[in-house]
Amino acid sequence: MPVKSYRTLHGIRGVAALCIVALHSPRLFGPVSTFLGMAVDLFFALSGSVLAHAYETRLRQGMSPLAFLRQRLVRLCPPLRARAALGDCACGIVYSL
């Protein structure tokens, strides 16, 4: 089965992610419109579509909700831990200035 690519969808998700970063980083980007908060909704909606497409076949073949949760945790925990460690370091540097 050929792998489908959704370049436009991923591009829109990327723009939404950048809007979210700008919204949460006023020290870097200056004041921005609170309208960018809608980018969070857009990002989550598009991400849900990506997840639905990625797991549709496996879920239809009987993958249990627990197996789905396990796969998501295995996929997400390492980057989340790395982000938390980097965030702790960054906060330590920023707030020590």
Backbone atoms as SQL, in Angstrom:
CREATE TABLE atoms (id INTEGER PRIMARY KEY, chain TEXT, resi INTEGER, resn TEXT, atom TEXT, x REAL, y REAL, z REAL);
INSERT INTO atoms VALUES
  (1, 'A', 1, 'MET', 'N', 0.850, -1.185, 0.000),
  (2, 'A', 1, 'MET', 'CA', 0.000, 0.000, 0.000),
  (3, 'A', 1, 'MET', 'C', 0.893, 1.244, 0.000),
  (4, 'A', 2, 'PRO', 'N', 0.731, 2.144, -0.977),
  (5, 'A', 2, 'PRO', 'CA', 1.566, 3.344, -1.022),
  (6, 'A', 2, 'PRO', 'C', 1.251, 4.289, 0.141),
  (7, 'A', 3, 'VAL', 'N', 2.289, 4.960, 0.591),
  (8, 'A', 3, 'VAL', 'CA', 2.133, 5.917, 1.687),
  (9, 'A', 3, 'VAL', 'C', 1.623, 7.235, 1.120),
  (10, 'A', 4, 'LYS', 'N', 0.551, 7.749, 1.713),
  (11, 'A', 4, 'LYS', 'CA', 0.014, 9.029, 1.273),
  (12, 'A', 4, 'LYS', 'C', 0.768, 10.156, 1.961),
  (13, 'A', 5, 'SER', 'N', 0.998, 11.225, 1.225),
  (14, 'A', 5, 'SER', 'CA', 1.665, 12.388, 1.782),
  (15, 'A', 5, 'SER', 'C', 0.698, 13.569, 1.742),
  (16, 'A', 6, 'TYR', 'N', 0.623, 14.273, 2.845),
  (17, 'A', 6, 'TYR', 'CA', -0.269, 15.425, 2.937),
  (18, 'A', 6, 'TYR', 'C', 0.563, 16.678, 3.173),
  (19, 'A', 7, 'ARG', 'N', 1.289, 17.092, 2.157),
  (20, 'A', 7, 'ARG', 'CA', 2.205, 18.230, 2.311),
  (21, 'A', 7, 'ARG', 'C', 1.488, 19.512, 2.694),
  (22, 'A', 8, 'THR', 'N', 0.372, 19.784, 2.077),
  (23, 'A', 8, 'THR', 'CA', -0.359, 21.019, 2.382),
  (24, 'A', 8, 'THR', 'C', -0.853, 20.994, 3.825),
  (25, 'A', 9, 'LEU', 'N', -1.412, 19.865, 4.239),
  (26, 'A', 9, 'LEU', 'CA', -1.898, 19.736, 5.596),
  (27, 'A', 9, 'LEU', 'C', -0.762, 19.933, 6.602),
  (28, 'A', 10, 'HIS', 'N', 0.381, 19.293, 6.340),
  (29, 'A', 10, 'HIS', 'CA', 1.525, 19.449, 7.235),
  (30, 'A', 10, 'HIS', 'C', 2.058, 20.882, 7.215),
  (31, 'A', 11, 'GLY', 'N', 1.993, 21.529, 6.064),
  (32, 'A', 11, 'GLY', 'CA', 2.412, 22.923, 5.982),
  (33, 'A', 11, 'GLY', 'C', 1.528, 23.837, 6.815),
  (34, 'A', 12, 'ILE', 'N', 0.220, 23.617, 6.739),
  (35, 'A', 12, 'ILE', 'CA', -0.712, 24.415, 7.541),
  (36, 'A', 12, 'ILE', 'C', -0.483, 24.149, 9.028),
  (37, 'A', 13, 'ARG', 'N', -0.247, 22.873, 9.393),
  (38, 'A', 13, 'ARG', 'CA', 0.053, 22.550, 10.798),
  (39, 'A', 13, 'ARG', 'C', 1.320, 23.276, 11.252),
  (40, 'A', 14, 'GLY', 'N', 2.317, 23.340, 10.368),
  (41, 'A', 14, 'GLY', 'CA', 3.563, 24.028, 10.711),
  (42, 'A', 14, 'GLY', 'C', 3.343, 25.513, 10.945),
  (43, 'A', 15, 'VAL', 'N', 2.555, 26.138, 10.089),
  (44, 'A', 15, 'VAL', 'CA', 2.247, 27.565, 10.265),
  (45, 'A', 15, 'VAL', 'C', 1.481, 27.776, 11.565),
  (46, 'A', 16, 'ALA', 'N', 0.520, 26.887, 11.851),
  (47, 'A', 16, 'ALA', 'CA', -0.237, 26.993, 13.098),
  (48, 'A', 16, 'ALA', 'C', 0.694, 26.849, 14.303),
  (49, 'A', 17, 'ALA', 'N', 1.639, 25.906, 14.225),
  (50, 'A', 17, 'ALA', 'CA', 2.593, 25.718, 15.321),
  (51, 'A', 17, 'ALA', 'C', 3.444, 26.964, 15.521),
  (52, 'A', 18, 'LEU', 'N', 3.885, 27.583, 14.440),
  (53, 'A', 18, 'LEU', 'CA', 4.674, 28.814, 14.552),
  (54, 'A', 18, 'LEU', 'C', 3.844, 29.947, 15.166),
  (55, 'A', 19, 'CYS', 'N', 2.570, 30.022, 14.813),
  (56, 'A', 19, 'CYS', 'CA', 1.686, 31.028, 15.417),
  (57, 'A', 19, 'CYS', 'C', 1.558, 30.804, 16.924),
  (58, 'A', 20, 'ILE', 'N', 1.478, 29.543, 17.321),
  (59, 'A', 20, 'ILE', 'CA', 1.379, 29.216, 18.742),
  (60, 'A', 20, 'ILE', 'C', 2.657, 29.611, 19.469),
  (61, 'A', 21, 'VAL', 'N', 3.804, 29.349, 18.855),
  (62, 'A', 21, 'VAL', 'CA', 5.085, 29.743, 19.454),
  (63, 'A', 21, 'VAL', 'C', 5.138, 31.259, 19.602),
  (64, 'A', 22, 'ALA', 'N', 4.733, 31.987, 18.572),
  (65, 'A', 22, 'ALA', 'CA', 4.735, 33.454, 18.637),
  (66, 'A', 22, 'ALA', 'C', 3.814, 33.961, 19.738),
  (67, 'A', 23, 'LEU', 'N', 2.669, 33.326, 19.885),
  (68, 'A', 23, 'LEU', 'CA', 1.708, 33.729, 20.908),
  (69, 'A', 23, 'LEU', 'C', 2.255, 33.522, 22.316),
  (70, 'A', 24, 'HIS', 'N', 3.017, 32.435, 22.490),
  (71, 'A', 24, 'HIS', 'CA', 3.541, 32.102, 23.815),
  (72, 'A', 24, 'HIS', 'C', 4.928, 32.689, 24.083),
  (73, 'A', 25, 'SER', 'N', 5.479, 33.428, 23.143),
  (74, 'A', 25, 'SER', 'CA', 6.826, 33.977, 23.307),
  (75, 'A', 25, 'SER', 'C', 6.862, 35.479, 23.037),
  (76, 'A', 26, 'PRO', 'N', 6.132, 36.271, 23.803),
  (77, 'A', 26, 'PRO', 'CA', 6.111, 37.710, 23.532),
  (78, 'A', 26, 'PRO', 'C', 7.477, 38.375, 23.735),
  (79, 'A', 27, 'ARG', 'N', 8.330, 37.781, 24.562),
  (80, 'A', 27, 'ARG', 'CA', 9.669, 38.365, 24.744),
  (81, 'A', 27, 'ARG', 'C', 10.495, 38.246, 23.478),
  (82, 'A', 28, 'LEU', 'N', 10.222, 37.233, 22.665),
  (83, 'A', 28, 'LEU', 'CA', 10.966, 37.056, 21.418),
  (84, 'A', 28, 'LEU', 'C', 10.310, 37.766, 20.243),
  (85, 'A', 29, 'PHE', 'N', 8.977, 37.725, 20.180),
  (86, 'A', 29, 'PHE', 'CA', 8.261, 38.214, 19.008),
  (87, 'A', 29, 'PHE', 'C', 7.508, 39.510, 19.235),
  (88, 'A', 30, 'GLY', 'N', 7.506, 40.003, 20.462),
  (89, 'A', 30, 'GLY', 'CA', 6.747, 41.200, 20.761),
  (90, 'A', 30, 'GLY', 'C', 5.272, 40.856, 20.882),
  (91, 'A', 31, 'PRO', 'N', 4.456, 41.860, 21.138),
  (92, 'A', 31, 'PRO', 'CA', 3.024, 41.575, 21.287),
  (93, 'A', 31, 'PRO', 'C', 2.422, 41.118, 19.952),
  (94, 'A', 32, 'VAL', 'N', 1.609, 40.098, 20.012),
  (95, 'A', 32, 'VAL', 'CA', 0.929, 39.602, 18.815),
  (96, 'A', 32, 'VAL', 'C', -0.565, 39.539, 19.117),
  (97, 'A', 33, 'SER', 'N', -1.343, 39.447, 18.089),
  (98, 'A', 33, 'SER', 'CA', -2.792, 39.411, 18.238),
  (99, 'A', 33, 'SER', 'C', -3.231, 38.146, 18.978),
  (100, 'A', 34, 'THR', 'N', -4.157, 38.291, 19.875),
  (101, 'A', 34, 'THR', 'CA', -4.694, 37.119, 20.557),
  (102, 'A', 34, 'THR', 'C', -5.493, 36.249, 19.599),
  (103, 'A', 35, 'PHE', 'N', -5.758, 36.766, 18.419),
  (104, 'A', 35, 'PHE', 'CA', -6.421, 35.982, 17.377),
  (105, 'A', 35, 'PHE', 'C', -5.600, 34.741, 17.036),
  (106, 'A', 36, 'LEU', 'N', -4.288, 34.813, 17.263),
  (107, 'A', 36, 'LEU', 'CA', -3.433, 33.656, 16.989),
  (108, 'A', 36, 'LEU', 'C', -3.788, 32.475, 17.882),
  (109, 'A', 37, 'GLY', 'N', -4.526, 32.721, 18.950),
  (110, 'A', 37, 'GLY', 'CA', -4.976, 31.626, 19.797),
  (111, 'A', 37, 'GLY', 'C', -5.831, 30.618, 19.039),
  (112, 'A', 38, 'MET', 'N', -6.456, 31.060, 17.963),
  (113, 'A', 38, 'MET', 'CA', -7.246, 30.143, 17.128),
  (114, 'A', 38, 'MET', 'C', -6.351, 29.114, 16.455),
  (115, 'A', 39, 'ALA', 'N', -5.056, 29.411, 16.360),
  (116, 'A', 39, 'ALA', 'CA', -4.121, 28.461, 15.758),
  (117, 'A', 39, 'ALA', 'C', -4.049, 27.175, 16.570),
  (118, 'A', 40, 'VAL', 'N', -4.291, 27.268, 17.880),
  (119, 'A', 40, 'VAL', 'CA', -4.291, 26.069, 18.725),
  (120, 'A', 40, 'VAL', 'C', -5.400, 25.130, 18.269),
  (121, 'A', 41, 'ASP', 'N', -6.596, 25.671, 18.071),
  (122, 'A', 41, 'ASP', 'CA', -7.720, 24.860, 17.607),
  (123, 'A', 41, 'ASP', 'C', -7.431, 24.240, 16.244),
  (124, 'A', 42, 'LEU', 'N', -6.883, 25.050, 15.346),
  (125, 'A', 42, 'LEU', 'CA', -6.554, 24.555, 14.014),
  (126, 'A', 42, 'LEU', 'C', -5.522, 23.445, 14.096),
  (127, 'A', 43, 'PHE', 'N', -4.471, 23.643, 14.897),
  (128, 'A', 43, 'PHE', 'CA', -3.424, 22.636, 15.032),
  (129, 'A', 43, 'PHE', 'C', -3.992, 21.321, 15.551),
  (130, 'A', 44, 'PHE', 'N', -4.837, 21.386, 16.596),
  (131, 'A', 44, 'PHE', 'CA', -5.397, 20.157, 17.151),
  (132, 'A', 44, 'PHE', 'C', -6.340, 19.471, 16.165),
  (133, 'A', 45, 'ALA', 'N', -7.129, 20.230, 15.435),
  (134, 'A', 45, 'ALA', 'CA', -8.037, 19.626, 14.455),
  (135, 'A', 45, 'ALA', 'C', -7.251, 18.916, 13.355),
  (136, 'A', 46, 'LEU', 'N', -6.222, 19.574, 12.841),
  (137, 'A', 46, 'LEU', 'CA', -5.419, 18.957, 11.789),
  (138, 'A', 46, 'LEU', 'C', -4.641, 17.764, 12.323),
  (139, 'A', 47, 'SER', 'N', -4.137, 17.862, 13.543),
  (140, 'A', 47, 'SER', 'CA', -3.413, 16.742, 14.139),
  (141, 'A', 47, 'SER', 'C', -4.325, 15.537, 14.334),
  (142, 'A', 48, 'GLY', 'N', -5.577, 15.791, 14.698),
  (143, 'A', 48, 'GLY', 'CA', -6.537, 14.704, 14.811),
  (144, 'A', 48, 'GLY', 'C', -6.753, 14.003, 13.483),
  (145, 'A', 49, 'SER', 'N', -6.783, 14.768, 12.409),
  (146, 'A', 49, 'SER', 'CA', -6.928, 14.177, 11.075),
  (147, 'A', 49, 'SER', 'C', -5.720, 13.325, 10.725),
  (148, 'A', 50, 'VAL', 'N', -4.538, 13.806, 11.053),
  (149, 'A', 50, 'VAL', 'CA', -3.309, 13.052, 10.778),
  (150, 'A', 50, 'VAL', 'C', -3.312, 11.747, 11.572),
  (151, 'A', 51, 'LEU', 'N', -3.668, 11.820, 12.862),
  (152, 'A', 51, 'LEU', 'CA', -3.714, 10.609, 13.687),
  (153, 'A', 51, 'LEU', 'C', -4.758, 9.623, 13.173),
  (154, 'A', 52, 'ALA', 'N', -5.924, 10.138, 12.804),
  (155, 'A', 52, 'ALA', 'CA', -6.981, 9.259, 12.293),
  (156, 'A', 52, 'ALA', 'C', -6.506, 8.519, 11.051),
  (157, 'A', 53, 'HIS', 'N', -5.825, 9.224, 10.172),
  (158, 'A', 53, 'HIS', 'CA', -5.319, 8.584, 8.957),
  (159, 'A', 53, 'HIS', 'C', -4.232, 7.564, 9.291),
  (160, 'A', 54, 'ALA', 'N', -3.335, 7.921, 10.207),
  (161, 'A', 54, 'ALA', 'CA', -2.212, 7.048, 10.531),
  (162, 'A', 54, 'ALA', 'C', -2.652, 5.751, 11.207),
  (163, 'A', 55, 'TYR', 'N', -3.698, 5.805, 12.008),
  (164, 'A', 55, 'TYR', 'CA', -4.111, 4.637, 12.782),
  (165, 'A', 55, 'TYR', 'C', -5.380, 3.965, 12.275),
  (166, 'A', 56, 'GLU', 'N', -5.994, 4.498, 11.230),
  (167, 'A', 56, 'GLU', 'CA', -7.279, 3.981, 10.769),
  (168, 'A', 56, 'GLU', 'C', -7.237, 2.483, 10.474),
  (169, 'A', 57, 'THR', 'N', -6.264, 2.045, 9.704),
  (170, 'A', 57, 'THR', 'CA', -6.195, 0.634, 9.320),
  (171, 'A', 57, 'THR', 'C', -6.036, -0.256, 10.544),
  (172, 'A', 58, 'ARG', 'N', -5.125, 0.119, 11.431),
  (173, 'A', 58, 'ARG', 'CA', -4.889, -0.703, 12.622),
  (174, 'A', 58, 'ARG', 'C', -6.111, -0.750, 13.534),
  (175, 'A', 59, 'LEU', 'N', -6.790, 0.372, 13.690),
  (176, 'A', 59, 'LEU', 'CA', -7.984, 0.387, 14.527),
  (177, 'A', 59, 'LEU', 'C', -9.101, -0.453, 13.921),
  (178, 'A', 60, 'ARG', 'N', -9.235, -0.396, 12.593),
  (179, 'A', 60, 'ARG', 'CA', -10.263, -1.211, 11.924),
  (180, 'A', 60, 'ARG', 'C', -9.939, -2.700, 12.018),
  (181, 'A', 61, 'GLN', 'N', -8.650, -3.025, 12.144),
  (182, 'A', 61, 'GLN', 'CA', -8.245, -4.429, 12.258),
  (183, 'A', 61, 'GLN', 'C', -8.316, -4.928, 13.698),
  (184, 'A', 62, 'GLY', 'N', -8.833, -4.106, 14.601),
  (185, 'A', 62, 'GLY', 'CA', -9.069, -4.574, 15.952),
  (186, 'A', 62, 'GLY', 'C', -8.078, -4.106, 17.003),
  (187, 'A', 63, 'MET', 'N', -7.270, -3.120, 16.694),
  (188, 'A', 63, 'MET', 'CA', -6.357, -2.598, 17.705),
  (189, 'A', 63, 'MET', 'C', -7.169, -2.065, 18.886),
  (190, 'A', 64, 'SER', 'N', -6.795, -2.459, 20.085),
  (191, 'A', 64, 'SER', 'CA', -7.548, -2.026, 21.267),
  (192, 'A', 64, 'SER', 'C', -7.170, -0.589, 21.649),
  (193, 'A', 65, 'PRO', 'N', -8.050, 0.082, 22.351),
  (194, 'A', 65, 'PRO', 'CA', -7.713, 1.431, 22.820),
  (195, 'A', 65, 'PRO', 'C', -6.453, 1.440, 23.695),
  (196, 'A', 66, 'LEU', 'N', -6.258, 0.389, 24.486),
  (197, 'A', 66, 'LEU', 'CA', -5.075, 0.310, 25.336),
  (198, 'A', 66, 'LEU', 'C', -3.796, 0.179, 24.489),
  (199, 'A', 67, 'ALA', 'N', -3.852, -0.615, 23.439),
  (200, 'A', 67, 'ALA', 'CA', -2.698, -0.751, 22.543),
  (201, 'A', 67, 'ALA', 'C', -2.402, 0.580, 21.852),
  (202, 'A', 68, 'PHE', 'N', -3.464, 1.282, 21.443),
  (203, 'A', 68, 'PHE', 'CA', -3.287, 2.599, 20.836),
  (204, 'A', 68, 'PHE', 'C', -2.600, 3.547, 21.815),
  (205, 'A', 69, 'LEU', 'N', -3.079, 3.561, 23.059),
  (206, 'A', 69, 'LEU', 'CA', -2.499, 4.430, 24.079),
  (207, 'A', 69, 'LEU', 'C', -1.037, 4.082, 24.331),
  (208, 'A', 70, 'ARG', 'N', -0.730, 2.797, 24.398),
  (209, 'A', 70, 'ARG', 'CA', 0.667, 2.373, 24.590),
  (210, 'A', 70, 'ARG', 'C', 1.554, 2.893, 23.472),
  (211, 'A', 71, 'GLN', 'N', 1.098, 2.723, 22.217),
  (212, 'A', 71, 'GLN', 'CA', 1.898, 3.188, 21.076),
  (213, 'A', 71, 'GLN', 'C', 2.110, 4.695, 21.123),
  (214, 'A', 72, 'ARG', 'N', 1.075, 5.438, 21.485),
  (215, 'A', 72, 'ARG', 'CA', 1.207, 6.891, 21.562),
  (216, 'A', 72, 'ARG', 'C', 2.186, 7.292, 22.664),
  (217, 'A', 73, 'LEU', 'N', 2.114, 6.623, 23.818),
  (218, 'A', 73, 'LEU', 'CA', 3.025, 6.949, 24.920),
  (219, 'A', 73, 'LEU', 'C', 4.470, 6.630, 24.568),
  (220, 'A', 74, 'VAL', 'N', 4.690, 5.487, 23.919),
  (221, 'A', 74, 'VAL', 'CA', 6.050, 5.115, 23.504),
  (222, 'A', 74, 'VAL', 'C', 6.586, 6.154, 22.517),
  (223, 'A', 75, 'ARG', 'N', 5.718, 6.648, 21.667),
  (224, 'A', 75, 'ARG', 'CA', 6.126, 7.643, 20.670),
  (225, 'A', 75, 'ARG', 'C', 6.354, 9.020, 21.296),
  (226, 'A', 76, 'LEU', 'N', 5.535, 9.411, 22.278),
  (227, 'A', 76, 'LEU', 'CA', 5.572, 10.773, 22.791),
  (228, 'A', 76, 'LEU', 'C', 6.465, 10.985, 24.010),
  (229, 'A', 77, 'CYS', 'N', 6.651, 9.968, 24.834),
  (230, 'A', 77, 'CYS', 'CA', 7.396, 10.176, 26.087),
  (231, 'A', 77, 'CYS', 'C', 8.848, 10.628, 25.890),
  (232, 'A', 78, 'PRO', 'N', 9.631, 10.007, 25.015),
  (233, 'A', 78, 'PRO', 'CA', 11.020, 10.477, 24.875),
  (234, 'A', 78, 'PRO', 'C', 11.144, 11.949, 24.468),
  (235, 'A', 79, 'PRO', 'N', 10.394, 12.427, 23.448),
  (236, 'A', 79, 'PRO', 'CA', 10.515, 13.849, 23.123),
  (237, 'A', 79, 'PRO', 'C', 10.001, 14.761, 24.243),
  (238, 'A', 80, 'LEU', 'N', 8.965, 14.330, 24.946),
  (239, 'A', 80, 'LEU', 'CA', 8.452, 15.149, 26.043),
  (240, 'A', 80, 'LEU', 'C', 9.464, 15.260, 27.171),
  (241, 'A', 81, 'ARG', 'N', 10.144, 14.169, 27.468),
  (242, 'A', 81, 'ARG', 'CA', 11.173, 14.214, 28.507),
  (243, 'A', 81, 'ARG', 'C', 12.332, 15.105, 28.087),
  (244, 'A', 82, 'ALA', 'N', 12.728, 15.006, 26.832),
  (245, 'A', 82, 'ALA', 'CA', 13.815, 15.857, 26.337),
  (246, 'A', 82, 'ALA', 'C', 13.407, 17.330, 26.387),
  (247, 'A', 83, 'ARG', 'N', 12.170, 17.624, 25.988),
  (248, 'A', 83, 'ARG', 'CA', 11.687, 18.996, 26.035),
  (249, 'A', 83, 'ARG', 'C', 11.636, 19.521, 27.460),
  (250, 'A', 84, 'ALA', 'N', 11.214, 18.684, 28.378),
  (251, 'A', 84, 'ALA', 'CA', 11.153, 19.103, 29.780),
  (252, 'A', 84, 'ALA', 'C', 12.552, 19.410, 30.311),
  (253, 'A', 85, 'ALA', 'N', 13.515, 18.579, 29.958),
  (254, 'A', 85, 'ALA', 'CA', 14.889, 18.815, 30.414),
  (255, 'A', 85, 'ALA', 'C', 15.445, 20.100, 29.807),
  (256, 'A', 86, 'LEU', 'N', 15.227, 20.307, 28.512),
  (257, 'A', 86, 'LEU', 'CA', 15.695, 21.540, 27.869),
  (258, 'A', 86, 'LEU', 'C', 14.982, 22.759, 28.429),
  (259, 'A', 87, 'GLY', 'N', 13.680, 22.615, 28.682),
  (260, 'A', 87, 'GLY', 'CA', 12.917, 23.721, 29.264),
  (261, 'A', 87, 'GLY', 'C', 13.426, 24.082, 30.645),
  (262, 'A', 88, 'ASP', 'N', 13.752, 23.083, 31.454),
  (263, 'A', 88, 'ASP', 'CA', 14.310, 23.342, 32.781),
  (264, 'A', 88, 'ASP', 'C', 15.630, 24.089, 32.674),
  (265, 'A', 89, 'CYS', 'N', 16.473, 23.664, 31.745),
  (266, 'A', 89, 'CYS', 'CA', 17.759, 24.331, 31.556),
  (267, 'A', 89, 'CYS', 'C', 17.557, 25.780, 31.078),
  (268, 'A', 90, 'ALA', 'N', 16.656, 25.957, 30.124),
  (269, 'A', 90, 'ALA', 'CA', 16.397, 27.296, 29.586),
  (270, 'A', 90, 'ALA', 'C', 15.853, 28.207, 30.672),
  (271, 'A', 91, 'CYS', 'N', 14.928, 27.709, 31.478),
  (272, 'A', 91, 'CYS', 'CA', 14.377, 28.529, 32.570),
  (273, 'A', 91, 'CYS', 'C', 15.447, 28.896, 33.564),
  (274, 'A', 92, 'GLY', 'N', 16.327, 27.951, 33.858),
  (275, 'A', 92, 'GLY', 'CA', 17.430, 28.234, 34.768),
  (276, 'A', 92, 'GLY', 'C', 18.316, 29.334, 34.239),
  (277, 'A', 93, 'ILE', 'N', 18.585, 29.309, 32.944),
  (278, 'A', 93, 'ILE', 'CA', 19.439, 30.337, 32.341),
  (279, 'A', 93, 'ILE', 'C', 18.725, 31.681, 32.306),
  (280, 'A', 94, 'VAL', 'N', 17.474, 31.704, 31.837),
  (281, 'A', 94, 'VAL', 'CA', 16.730, 32.942, 31.696),
  (282, 'A', 94, 'VAL', 'C', 16.520, 33.617, 33.047),
  (283, 'A', 95, 'TYR', 'N', 16.119, 32.839, 34.028),
  (284, 'A', 95, 'TYR', 'CA', 15.794, 33.446, 35.318),
  (285, 'A', 95, 'TYR', 'C', 17.015, 33.705, 36.184),
  (286, 'A', 96, 'SER', 'N', 18.192, 33.251, 35.748),
  (287, 'A', 96, 'SER', 'CA', 19.409, 33.583, 36.494),
  (288, 'A', 96, 'SER', 'C', 20.015, 34.894, 35.989),
  (289, 'A', 97, 'LEU', 'N', 19.487, 35.398, 34.881),
  (290, 'A', 97, 'LEU', 'CA', 20.028, 36.660, 34.314),
  (291, 'A', 97, 'LEU', 'C', 19.582, 37.849, 35.102);
